Amino acid sequence: MKSTKILYLISGGFVFFGILFIAQSQSFVGPTQSFMYDNPEWEVNGSILLSIGILIFLSALTMTIWKNKRT
């Protein structure tokens, strides 16, 4: 059960930073002097992080469901 909690935390970090990168690349947040500000390349990077976070979350959720079915 401890491994799924770690996966949930990791997925939350990926999702958080993915959303942050996307928001900063769209000029919603962050300092204007940042290299990520209004830079479309970071929208792609953020989307990749967000996708990885969702996949990790779904993996953890699947593990949780399988463990609950076995008991």
Distance bins in CASP14 RR format, pairs under 12 A and 6 or more apart:
PFRMAT RR
TARGET T0000
AUTHOR 0000-0000-0000
RMODE 2
METHOD distances of the structure
MODEL  1
1 7 0 0 0 0 0 1 0 0 0 0 0
1 8 0 0 0 0 0 1 0 0 0 0 0
1 60 0 0 0 0 0 1 0 0 0 0 0
1 63 0 0 0 0 1 0 0 0 0 0 0
1 64 0 0 0 0 1 0 0 0 0 0 0
1 66 0 0 0 0 0 1 0 0 0 0 0
1 67 1 0 0 1 0 0 0 0 0 0 0
1 68 0 0 0 0 0 1 0 0 0 0 0
1 71 0 0 0 0 0 1 0 0 0 0 0
2 8 0 0 0 0 0 1 0 0 0 0 0
2 9 0 0 0 0 0 1 0 0 0 0 0
2 60 0 0 0 0 0 1 0 0 0 0 0
2 63 0 0 0 0 0 1 0 0 0 0 0
2 64 0 0 0 0 0 1 0 0 0 0 0
2 67 0 0 0 0 0 1 0 0 0 0 0
3 9 0 0 0 0 0 1 0 0 0 0 0
3 10 0 0 0 0 0 1 0 0 0 0 0
3 56 0 0 0 0 0 1 0 0 0 0 0
3 59 0 0 0 0 0 1 0 0 0 0 0
3 60 0 0 0 0 1 0 0 0 0 0 0
3 63 1 0 0 1 0 0 0 0 0 0 0
3 64 0 0 0 0 0 1 0 0 0 0 0
3 67 0 0 0 0 1 0 0 0 0 0 0
4 10 0 0 0 0 0 1 0 0 0 0 0
4 11 0 0 0 0 0 1 0 0 0 0 0
4 56 0 0 0 0 0 1 0 0 0 0 0
4 57 0 0 0 0 0 1 0 0 0 0 0
4 58 0 0 0 0 0 1 0 0 0 0 0
4 59 0 0 0 0 1 0 0 0 0 0 0
4 60 1 0 1 0 0 0 0 0 0 0 0
4 61 0 0 0 0 1 0 0 0 0 0 0
4 62 0 0 0 0 1 0 0 0 0 0 0
4 63 1 0 1 0 0 0 0 0 0 0 0
4 64 1 0 1 0 0 0 0 0 0 0 0
4 65 0 0 0 0 0 1 0 0 0 0 0
4 66 0 0 0 0 0 1 0 0 0 0 0
4 67 1 0 0 1 0 0 0 0 0 0 0
4 68 0 0 0 0 0 1 0 0 0 0 0
5 11 0 0 0 0 0 1 0 0 0 0 0
5 12 0 0 0 0 0 1 0 0 0 0 0
5 60 0 0 0 0 1 0 0 0 0 0 0
5 63 0 0 0 0 0 1 0 0 0 0 0
5 64 0 0 0 0 1 0 0 0 0 0 0
5 67 0 0 0 0 0 1 0 0 0 0 0
6 12 0 0 0 0 0 1 0 0 0 0 0
6 13 0 0 0 0 0 1 0 0 0 0 0
6 56 0 0 0 0 0 1 0 0 0 0 0
6 59 0 0 0 0 0 1 0 0 0 0 0
6 60 0 0 0 0 1 0 0 0 0 0 0
6 63 0 0 0 0 0 1 0 0 0 0 0
7 13 0 0 0 0 0 1 0 0 0 0 0
7 14 0 0 0 0 0 1 0 0 0 0 0
7 52 0 0 0 0 0 1 0 0 0 0 0
7 53 0 0 0 0 1 0 0 0 0 0 0
7 55 0 0 0 0 0 1 0 0 0 0 0
7 56 1 0 1 0 0 0 0 0 0 0 0
7 57 1 0 0 1 0 0 0 0 0 0 0
7 58 0 0 0 0 1 0 0 0 0 0 0
7 59 1 0 0 1 0 0 0 0 0 0 0
7 60 1 1 0 0 0 0 0 0 0 0 0
7 61 0 0 0 0 1 0 0 0 0 0 0
7 62 0 0 0 0 0 1 0 0 0 0 0
7 63 1 0 0 1 0 0 0 0 0 0 0
7 64 0 0 0 0 1 0 0 0 0 0 0
8 14 0 0 0 0 0 1 0 0 0 0 0
8 15 0 0 0 0 0 1 0 0 0 0 0
8 53 0 0 0 0 0 1 0 0 0 0 0
8 56 0 0 0 0 1 0 0 0 0 0 0
8 57 1 0 0 1 0 0 0 0 0 0 0
8 58 0 0 0 0 0 1 0 0 0 0 0
8 59 0 0 0 0 0 1 0 0 0 0 0
8 60 1 0 1 0 0 0 0 0 0 0 0
8 61 0 0 0 0 1 0 0 0 0 0 0
8 63 0 0 0 0 0 1 0 0 0 0 0
8 64 0 0 0 0 1 0 0 0 0 0 0
9 15 0 0 0 0 0 1 0 0 0 0 0
9 16 0 0 0 0 0 1 0 0 0 0 0
9 53 0 0 0 0 0 1 0 0 0 0 0
9 56 0 0 0 0 1 0 0 0 0 0 0
9 57 0 0 0 0 0 1 0 0 0 0 0
9 60 0 0 0 0 1 0 0 0 0 0 0
10 16 0 0 0 0 0 1 0 0 0 0 0
10 17 0 0 0 0 0 1 0 0 0 0 0
10 49 0 0 0 0 0 1 0 0 0 0 0
10 52 0 0 0 0 1 0 0 0 0 0 0
10 53 1 0 0 1 0 0 0 0 0 0 0
10 54 0 0 0 0 0 1 0 0 0 0 0
10 55 0 0 0 0 0 1 0 0 0 0 0
10 56 1 0 1 0 0 0 0 0 0 0 0
10 57 0 0 0 0 1 0 0 0 0 0 0
10 59 0 0 0 0 0 1 0 0 0 0 0
10 60 0 0 0 0 1 0 0 0 0 0 0
11 17 0 0 0 0 0 1 0 0 0 0 0
11 18 0 0 0 0 0 1 0 0 0 0 0
11 49 0 0 0 0 0 1 0 0 0 0 0
11 50 0 0 0 0 0 1 0 0 0 0 0
11 51 0 0 0 0 0 1 0 0 0 0 0
11 52 0 0 0 0 1 0 0 0 0 0 0
11 53 1 0 1 0 0 0 0 0 0 0 0
11 54 1 0 0 1 0 0 0 0 0 0 0
11 55 0 0 0 0 1 0 0 0 0 0 0
11 56 1 1 0 0 0 0 0 0 0 0 0
11 57 1 1 0 0 0 0 0 0 0 0 0
11 58 0 0 0 0 1 0 0 0 0 0 0
11 59 0 0 0 0 1 0 0 0 0 0 0
11 60 1 0 0 1 0 0 0 0 0 0 0
11 61 0 0 0 0 1 0 0 0 0 0 0
11 63 0 0 0 0 0 1 0 0 0 0 0
12 18 0 0 0 0 1 0 0 0 0 0 0
12 19 0 0 0 0 1 0 0 0 0 0 0
12 20 0 0 0 0 0 1 0 0 0 0 0
12 49 0 0 0 0 0 1 0 0 0 0 0
12 50 0 0 0 0 0 1 0 0 0 0 0
12 52 0 0 0 0 0 1 0 0 0 0 0
12 53 1 0 0 1 0 0 0 0 0 0 0
12 54 0 0 0 0 1 0 0 0 0 0 0
12 55 0 0 0 0 0 1 0 0 0 0 0
12 56 0 0 0 0 1 0 0 0 0 0 0
12 57 1 0 0 1 0 0 0 0 0 0 0
12 60 0 0 0 0 0 1 0 0 0 0 0
13 19 0 0 0 0 1 0 0 0 0 0 0
13 20 0 0 0 0 1 0 0 0 0 0 0
13 21 0 0 0 0 0 1 0 0 0 0 0
13 46 0 0 0 0 0 1 0 0 0 0 0
13 49 0 0 0 0 1 0 0 0 0 0 0
13 50 0 0 0 0 0 1 0 0 0 0 0
13 52 0 0 0 0 0 1 0 0 0 0 0
13 53 1 0 0 1 0 0 0 0 0 0 0
13 54 0 0 0 0 0 1 0 0 0 0 0
13 56 0 0 0 0 1 0 0 0 0 0 0
13 57 0 0 0 0 0 1 0 0 0 0 0
14 20 0 0 0 0 0 1 0 0 0 0 0
14 21 0 0 0 0 0 1 0 0 0 0 0
14 45 0 0 0 0 0 1 0 0 0 0 0
14 46 0 0 0 0 1 0 0 0 0 0 0
14 47 0 0 0 0 0 1 0 0 0 0 0
14 48 0 0 0 0 1 0 0 0 0 0 0
14 49 1 0 1 0 0 0 0 0 0 0 0
14 50 1 0 0 1 0 0 0 0 0 0 0
14 51 0 0 0 0 1 0 0 0 0 0 0
14 52 1 0 1 0 0 0 0 0 0 0 0
14 53 1 1 0 0 0 0 0 0 0 0 0
14 54 0 0 0 0 1 0 0 0 0 0 0
14 55 0 0 0 0 1 0 0 0 0 0 0
14 56 1 0 0 1 0 0 0 0 0 0 0
14 57 0 0 0 0 1 0 0 0 0 0 0
14 59 0 0 0 0 0 1 0 0 0 0 0
14 60 0 0 0 0 0 1 0 0 0 0 0
15 21 0 0 0 0 0 1 0 0 0 0 0
15 22 0 0 0 0 0 1 0 0 0 0 0
15 46 0 0 0 0 0 1 0 0 0 0 0
15 47 0 0 0 0 0 1 0 0 0 0 0
15 48 0 0 0 0 0 1 0 0 0 0 0
15 49 1 0 0 1 0 0 0 0 0 0 0
15 50 1 0 1 0 0 0 0 0 0 0 0
15 51 0 0 0 0 1 0 0 0 0 0 0
15 52 0 0 0 0 1 0 0 0 0 0 0
15 53 1 0 1 0 0 0 0 0 0 0 0
15 54 1 0 0 1 0 0 0 0 0 0 0
15 55 0 0 0 0 0 1 0 0 0 0 0
15 56 0 0 0 0 1 0 0 0 0 0 0
15 57 1 0 0 1 0 0 0 0 0 0 0
15 58 0 0 0 0 0 1 0 0 0 0 0
16 22 0 0 0 0 0 1 0 0 0 0 0
16 23 0 0 0 0 0 1 0 0 0 0 0
16 46 0 0 0 0 0 1 0 0 0 0 0
16 49 0 0 0 0 1 0 0 0 0 0 0
16 50 0 0 0 0 1 0 0 0 0 0 0
16 53 0 0 0 0 1 0 0 0 0 0 0
16 57 0 0 0 0 0 1 0 0 0 0 0
17 23 0 0 0 0 0 1 0 0 0 0 0
17 24 0 0 0 0 0 1 0 0 0 0 0
17 36 0 0 0 0 0 1 0 0 0 0 0
17 42 0 0 0 0 0 1 0 0 0 0 0
17 45 0 0 0 0 1 0 0 0 0 0 0
17 46 1 0 0 1 0 0 0 0 0 0 0
17 47 0 0 0 0 0 1 0 0 0 0 0
17 48 0 0 0 0 0 1 0 0 0 0 0
17 49 1 0 1 0 0 0 0 0 0 0 0
17 50 0 0 0 0 1 0 0 0 0 0 0
17 52 0 0 0 0 0 1 0 0 0 0 0
17 53 0 0 0 0 1 0 0 0 0 0 0
18 24 0 0 0 0 1 0 0 0 0 0 0
18 25 0 0 0 0 1 0 0 0 0 0 0
18 26 0 0 0 0 0 1 0 0 0 0 0
18 36 0 0 0 0 0 1 0 0 0 0 0
18 42 0 0 0 0 1 0 0 0 0 0 0
18 43 0 0 0 0 1 0 0 0 0 0 0
18 44 0 0 0 0 0 1 0 0 0 0 0
18 45 1 0 0 1 0 0 0 0 0 0 0
18 46 1 0 1 0 0 0 0 0 0 0 0
18 47 1 0 0 1 0 0 0 0 0 0 0
18 48 0 0 0 0 1 0 0 0 0 0 0
18 49 1 1 0 0 0 0 0 0 0 0 0
18 50 1 0 1 0 0 0 0 0 0 0 0
18 51 0 0 0 0 1 0 0 0 0 0 0
18 52 0 0 0 0 1 0 0 0 0 0 0
18 53 0 0 0 0 1 0 0 0 0 0 0
18 54 0 0 0 0 0 1 0 0 0 0 0
19 25 0 0 0 0 0 1 0 0 0 0 0
19 26 0 0 0 0 0 1 0 0 0 0 0
19 28 0 0 0 0 1 0 0 0 0 0 0
19 29 0 0 0 0 1 0 0 0 0 0 0
19 42 0 0 0 0 0 1 0 0 0 0 0
19 43 0 0 0 0 0 1 0 0 0 0 0
19 45 0 0 0 0 0 1 0 0 0 0 0
19 46 1 0 0 1 0 0 0 0 0 0 0
19 47 0 0 0 0 1 0 0 0 0 0 0
19 49 0 0 0 0 1 0 0 0 0 0 0
19 50 1 0 0 1 0 0 0 0 0 0 0
19 51 0 0 0 0 0 1 0 0 0 0 0
19 53 0 0 0 0 0 1 0 0 0 0 0
19 54 0 0 0 0 0 1 0 0 0 0 0
20 26 0 0 0 0 0 1 0 0 0 0 0
20 28 0 0 0 0 1 0 0 0 0 0 0
20 29 1 0 0 1 0 0 0 0 0 0 0
20 30 0 0 0 0 1 0 0 0 0 0 0
20 34 0 0 0 0 0 1 0 0 0 0 0
20 36 0 0 0 0 1 0 0 0 0 0 0
20 37 0 0 0 0 0 1 0 0 0 0 0
20 42 0 0 0 0 1 0 0 0 0 0 0
20 43 0 0 0 0 0 1 0 0 0 0 0
20 45 0 0 0 0 0 1 0 0 0 0 0
20 46 0 0 0 0 1 0 0 0 0 0 0
20 49 0 0 0 0 1 0 0 0 0 0 0
20 50 0 0 0 0 1 0 0 0 0 0 0
21 28 0 0 0 0 0 1 0 0 0 0 0
21 29 0 0 0 0 0 1 0 0 0 0 0
21 30 0 0 0 0 0 1 0 0 0 0 0
21 34 0 0 0 0 0 1 0 0 0 0 0
21 35 0 0 0 0 0 1 0 0 0 0 0
21 36 1 0 0 1 0 0 0 0 0 0 0
21 37 0 0 0 0 0 1 0 0 0 0 0
21 39 0 0 0 0 1 0 0 0 0 0 0
21 40 0 0 0 0 0 1 0 0 0 0 0
21 41 0 0 0 0 1 0 0 0 0 0 0
21 42 1 0 1 0 0 0 0 0 0 0 0
21 43 1 0 0 1 0 0 0 0 0 0 0
21 44 0 0 0 0 1 0 0 0 0 0 0
21 45 1 0 1 0 0 0 0 0 0 0 0
21 46 1 1 0 0 0 0 0 0 0 0 0
21 47 0 0 0 0 1 0 0 0 0 0 0
21 48 0 0 0 0 1 0 0 0 0 0 0
21 49 1 0 0 1 0 0 0 0 0 0 0
21 50 0 0 0 0 1 0 0 0 0 0 0
22 28 0 0 0 0 1 0 0 0 0 0 0
22 29 0 0 0 0 1 0 0 0 0 0 0
22 36 0 0 0 0 1 0 0 0 0 0 0
22 39 0 0 0 0 0 1 0 0 0 0 0
22 40 0 0 0 0 0 1 0 0 0 0 0
22 41 0 0 0 0 0 1 0 0 0 0 0
22 42 1 0 0 1 0 0 0 0 0 0 0
22 43 1 0 1 0 0 0 0 0 0 0 0
22 44 0 0 0 0 1 0 0 0 0 0 0
22 45 0 0 0 0 1 0 0 0 0 0 0
22 46 1 0 1 0 0 0 0 0 0 0 0
22 47 1 0 0 1 0 0 0 0 0 0 0
22 48 0 0 0 0 0 1 0 0 0 0 0
22 49 0 0 0 0 1 0 0 0 0 0 0
22 50 1 0 0 1 0 0 0 0 0 0 0
22 51 0 0 0 0 0 1 0 0 0 0 0
23 29 1 0 1 0 0 0 0 0 0 0 0
23 30 0 0 0 0 1 0 0 0 0 0 0
23 34 0 0 0 0 0 1 0 0 0 0 0
23 36 0 0 0 0 1 0 0 0 0 0 0
23 37 0 0 0 0 0 1 0 0 0 0 0
23 38 0 0 0 0 0 1 0 0 0 0 0
23 42 0 0 0 0 1 0 0 0 0 0 0
23 43 0 0 0 0 1 0 0 0 0 0 0
23 46 0 0 0 0 1 0 0 0 0 0 0
23 47 0 0 0 0 0 1 0 0 0 0 0
23 50 0 0 0 0 0 1 0 0 0 0 0
24 30 1 0 1 0 0 0 0 0 0 0 0
24 31 0 0 0 0 1 0 0 0 0 0 0
24 32 0 0 0 0 0 1 0 0 0 0 0
24 33 0 0 0 0 0 1 0 0 0 0 0
24 34 1 0 0 1 0 0 0 0 0 0 0
24 35 0 0 0 0 1 0 0 0 0 0 0
24 36 1 0 1 0 0 0 0 0 0 0 0
24 37 1 0 1 0 0 0 0 0 0 0 0
24 38 0 0 0 0 1 0 0 0 0 0 0
24 39 0 0 0 0 1 0 0 0 0 0 0
24 40 0 0 0 0 0 1 0 0 0 0 0
24 41 0 0 0 0 0 1 0 0 0 0 0
24 42 1 0 0 1 0 0 0 0 0 0 0
24 43 0 0 0 0 1 0 0 0 0 0 0
24 45 0 0 0 0 0 1 0 0 0 0 0
24 46 0 0 0 0 1 0 0 0 0 0 0
25 34 0 0 0 0 1 0 0 0 0 0 0
25 35 0 0 0 0 0 1 0 0 0 0 0
25 36 1 0 0 1 0 0 0 0 0 0 0
25 37 1 0 0 1 0 0 0 0 0 0 0
25 38 1 0 0 1 0 0 0 0 0 0 0
25 39 1 0 1 0 0 0 0 0 0 0 0
25 40 1 0 0 1 0 0 0 0 0 0 0
25 41 1 0 0 1 0 0 0 0 0 0 0
25 42 1 1 0 0 0 0 0 0 0 0 0
25 43 1 0 1 0 0 0 0 0 0 0 0
25 44 0 0 0 0 1 0 0 0 0 0 0
25 45 0 0 0 0 1 0 0 0 0 0 0
25 46 1 0 0 1 0 0 0 0 0 0 0
25 47 0 0 0 0 1 0 0 0 0 0 0
25 49 0 0 0 0 0 1 0 0 0 0 0
26 36 0 0 0 0 0 1 0 0 0 0 0
26 37 0 0 0 0 1 0 0 0 0 0 0
26 38 1 0 0 1 0 0 0 0 0 0 0
26 39 0 0 0 0 1 0 0 0 0 0 0
26 40 0 0 0 0 1 0 0 0 0 0 0
26 42 0 0 0 0 1 0 0 0 0 0 0
26 43 1 0 0 1 0 0 0 0 0 0 0
26 46 0 0 0 0 0 1 0 0 0 0 0
26 47 0 0 0 0 0 1 0 0 0 0 0
27 34 0 0 0 0 0 1 0 0 0 0 0
27 36 0 0 0 0 1 0 0 0 0 0 0
27 37 1 0 0 1 0 0 0 0 0 0 0
27 38 1 0 1 0 0 0 0 0 0 0 0
27 39 0 0 0 0 1 0 0 0 0 0 0
27 40 0 0 0 0 0 1 0 0 0 0 0
27 42 0 0 0 0 0 1 0 0 0 0 0
27 43 0 0 0 0 0 1 0 0 0 0 0
28 36 0 0 0 0 0 1 0 0 0 0 0
28 37 0 0 0 0 1 0 0 0 0 0 0
28 38 0 0 0 0 0 1 0 0 0 0 0
28 42 0 0 0 0 0 1 0 0 0 0 0
28 43 0 0 0 0 0 1 0 0 0 0 0
29 36 0 0 0 0 1 0 0 0 0 0 0
29 37 0 0 0 0 1 0 0 0 0 0 0
29 38 0 0 0 0 0 1 0 0 0 0 0
29 42 0 0 0 0 0 1 0 0 0 0 0
30 36 0 0 0 0 1 0 0 0 0 0 0
30 37 1 0 0 1 0 0 0 0 0 0 0
30 38 0 0 0 0 0 1 0 0 0 0 0
30 39 0 0 0 0 0 1 0 0 0 0 0
30 42 0 0 0 0 0 1 0 0 0 0 0
31 37 1 0 0 1 0 0 0 0 0 0 0
31 38 0 0 0 0 0 1 0 0 0 0 0
32 38 0 0 0 0 1 0 0 0 0 0 0
32 39 0 0 0 0 0 1 0 0 0 0 0
34 42 0 0 0 0 1 0 0 0 0 0 0
35 41 0 0 0 0 1 0 0 0 0 0 0
35 42 0 0 0 0 1 0 0 0 0 0 0
35 45 0 0 0 0 0 1 0 0 0 0 0
36 42 1 0 1 0 0 0 0 0 0 0 0
36 43 0 0 0 0 1 0 0 0 0 0 0
36 44 0 0 0 0 0 1 0 0 0 0 0
36 45 0 0 0 0 1 0 0 0 0 0 0
36 46 0 0 0 0 1 0 0 0 0 0 0
37 43 0 0 0 0 0 1 0 0 0 0 0
39 45 0 0 0 0 1 0 0 0 0 0 0
39 46 0 0 0 0 0 1 0 0 0 0 0
40 46 0 0 0 0 0 1 0 0 0 0 0
40 47 0 0 0 0 0 1 0 0 0 0 0
41 47 0 0 0 0 0 1 0 0 0 0 0
41 48 0 0 0 0 0 1 0 0 0 0 0
42 48 0 0 0 0 0 1 0 0 0 0 0
42 49 0 0 0 0 0 1 0 0 0 0 0
42 50 0 0 0 0 0 1 0 0 0 0 0
43 49 0 0 0 0 0 1 0 0 0 0 0
43 50 0 0 0 0 0 1 0 0 0 0 0
44 50 0 0 0 0 0 1 0 0 0 0 0
44 51 0 0 0 0 0 1 0 0 0 0 0
45 51 0 0 0 0 0 1 0 0 0 0 0
45 52 0 0 0 0 0 1 0 0 0 0 0
46 52 0 0 0 0 1 0 0 0 0 0 0
46 53 0 0 0 0 0 1 0 0 0 0 0
46 54 0 0 0 0 0 1 0 0 0 0 0
47 53 0 0 0 0 0 1 0 0 0 0 0
47 54 0 0 0 0 0 1 0 0 0 0 0
48 54 0 0 0 0 0 1 0 0 0 0 0
48 55 0 0 0 0 0 1 0 0 0 0 0
49 55 0 0 0 0 0 1 0 0 0 0 0
49 56 0 0 0 0 0 1 0 0 0 0 0
50 56 0 0 0 0 0 1 0 0 0 0 0
50 57 0 0 0 0 0 1 0 0 0 0 0
51 57 0 0 0 0 0 1 0 0 0 0 0
51 58 0 0 0 0 0 1 0 0 0 0 0
52 58 0 0 0 0 0 1 0 0 0 0 0
52 59 0 0 0 0 0 1 0 0 0 0 0
53 59 0 0 0 0 1 0 0 0 0 0 0
53 60 0 0 0 0 1 0 0 0 0 0 0
53 61 0 0 0 0 0 1 0 0 0 0 0
54 60 0 0 0 0 0 1 0 0 0 0 0
54 61 0 0 0 0 0 1 0 0 0 0 0
55 61 0 0 0 0 0 1 0 0 0 0 0
55 62 0 0 0 0 0 1 0 0 0 0 0
56 62 0 0 0 0 0 1 0 0 0 0 0
56 63 0 0 0 0 0 1 0 0 0 0 0
57 63 0 0 0 0 0 1 0 0 0 0 0
57 64 0 0 0 0 0 1 0 0 0 0 0
58 64 0 0 0 0 0 1 0 0 0 0 0
58 65 0 0 0 0 0 1 0 0 0 0 0
59 65 0 0 0 0 0 1 0 0 0 0 0
59 66 0 0 0 0 0 1 0 0 0 0 0
60 66 0 0 0 0 0 1 0 0 0 0 0
60 67 0 0 0 0 0 1 0 0 0 0 0
61 67 0 0 0 0 0 1 0 0 0 0 0
61 68 0 0 0 0 0 1 0 0 0 0 0
62 68 0 0 0 0 0 1 0 0 0 0 0
62 69 0 0 0 0 0 1 0 0 0 0 0
63 69 0 0 0 0 0 1 0 0 0 0 0
63 70 0 0 0 0 0 1 0 0 0 0 0
64 70 0 0 0 0 0 1 0 0 0 0 0
64 71 0 0 0 0 0 1 0 0 0 0 0
65 71 0 0 0 0 0 1 0 0 0 0 0
END
